[in-house]
Amino acid sequence: RGGRFIEMGKTDIRDPKVVGAAHAGVRYRSYDLLEAGPDRIQEMLVEISALFELGVTTSAPIRAWDVRRGAEALRFLREGRNIGKVVLTVPQALDPSGPVLVTGGTSGLGALFAKHLVERHGVRDLLLVSRRGAAAEGVAELVAELAEAGATVRVEACDVADRDQVASLIASLERPLTAVVHAAGVLDDGVIESMTAEQVERVMRPKVDAAWHLHELTAGMDLAAFVLFSSAAGQLGNPGQANYAAANAALDALAAKRRTEGLPATSLAWGLWADATGMTGELGEADLARMERTGVGALSQELGLELFDHSLGSETALLVPVRLDLAALRLQAQDGMLPALLRGLVRTAARRADSAGGSLTQRLAGLTEADAEQLVQELVQAQVAAVRGNASGAEVSPDRAFKELGFDSLAAVELRNRLTRITGLRLPATLVFDHPTPADVARLLLKEAGGGATEEVRSPFDEELTRFEELLTAAVGDERVLAGIESRLRYLSNRMRVVLSGHDSQLDGTGTTADDELDAVSDDEMFDLIDKELGAA
């Protein structure tokens, strides 16, 4: 009531009289735009264009698919899931003569791919940006090498996380960009409990902020490629890299968003690179060994460049170029530490610890205190060795501090995770910091698992118990004697309950009592009653 509804279409035209009769007060009119005539149609288009420029009206939403996924787009349309328009896009080849922007392009992977774009794809116009620009180490040699290969290279100092700087840089180009490769990024690792807002921002800005600025400022350009260098950390969740994983997951999401808007985008979630380039160069031997143990092998330059070339022709927004070591994955599975994402790749059943520390508790059951201590100590040493890359736990000194053993925060997290899975105990994330040596950790595990409580103890009543067992053995076969012994034992049992509760009046004629709590009866009280009944001195 009081509103207007406009439907555009040539079908299902209604009869105004029928509509009016069925819906009192409702007027229905069908019309054809051509009735307005050319002059009025022109006026309407001018007025509508002005409304778009003022932001009063906006275009209908667009959901785009690569033409190679046309069947999926038509299925989406057929199911009525679309709002606005469904559009098929046609991928275009990289224009070698158009300028290509490479962020982080003066070193590491950025420089490597700048060379590759020139040598393999024939790019002749490169814009390389980084925080230091031409002042970065090795830039003169890089520019000379690219120029010798036939490219014109412009190097600029630009903070790509600053929108104004990026806008000025793009505005200074004589021709629109034909491709963007966003390779910039930094690491600032740490366990999540100790991570600061500054660490999060330091990693997010050059990754996420920069990518978003590039997305918005190039949206009107007819780009052939918009490549984001992401990381497998966003897929696998590397320990100690929560900020880095989140930043790269955001790049993956941006690539998906651009694809649905009909814009080119590919996010490459790279695994580890073999060569010490860029951020990989910031990793120490322990970091590299740790990543190798996870089953993520190192990519050679040749393989990495080949995978990049393959990605340029893909219709998928996210690709994960990673070299997987299946043997290492099987070892991870055996230890119960294989990420869920990779569990379908190997068939080895993972060992699972029971809840509430059941695994370690069961292994300690029945052991003497000395044996329990040795078992737990060897278990801890074996896991420390696995984290350090030692051949065996025997190489690990139990009294040497973890800091001296080369443990950093990531190694501490890995050790805690390993021990949690193997023992089934709930261990704190600060395990290594609160218990600074393997021996200290072993003592904690022994305490939490309740082990070592079954040390052999000689009782002063052992001889009497042996005599009692002999009497029972001698009575075997004599039902009358056994019945008498059974009655006597029942009486003793009830008598001990009375000692515990102090309620003699609860004994009835059959020797039964309502008190069933025996937990607090001491050994001395129990044996004293047996001695009296057996006539022992």
Disulfide bonds with the S-S distance in Angstrom:
none
